[in-house]
Amino acid sequence: MRAPIGDFTEARPAPDCLDLLTAPVAAAVRTWSGPVPADQLLYVDTDPAIADTAVFVEHHGPDLLDASANCVVVAGRRGETTTLAACVVKSATRVDVNGAVRKHLGARKASFAPMDTATGETGMEYGGITPIGLPSDWPLLVDAAVLDTEWVLIGSGSRRGKLILPGKAFAQLPGAVVMDALGVPTA
């Protein structure tokens, strides 16, 4: 099947590619439910050497910058308590960690989680973290602009491969909180 966005040679329903996904992502796809059916989650094979957004967009076309999103893990701290959360914003923006995220988590300080924490807690590879298959007790903050995008390209849990899904599907993920202005323009 042809991917709805990008110049990928082949897209396959993610439920048919479980062996290509990391364990937590495969488990989430296997148990997927809600208004967007699982067969609308599409897997495209990609080169892990070009997984980072800027290089990926350069290789696969600039139109993907507006149709892709990044998922980052943040740590909010208040006293001795640390809360991990994930944030999904359009790739052309950056997460408002010290504003929207810090306030939502009720934290005194918020920052990107260290790489070993992000990968260890998610079971995913750095540079491929996706909101599909995250720990169910984490807040998942999603910028409203992501939901307004017809099809969104996002990581697949590893640096090899990407997932494409309808933007509206992000609202049905466990712990999802849709926020305006979570993503702010890059300088």
Secondary structure, DSSP 8 states (H G I E B T S, - for coil): ---SSS--S--EEGGG-GGGS-HHHHHHHHT--SSS-GGGSEEE---GGG-SHHHHHHHH-THHHHTBEEEEEEEEEETTEEEEEEEEEETTEEE-IIIIIHHHHT-SEEEE--HHHHHHHHTS-TT---STT--TTS-EEEEHHHHTSSEEEEE-SSSS-EEEEEGGGGGGSTTEEEETTSEEE--
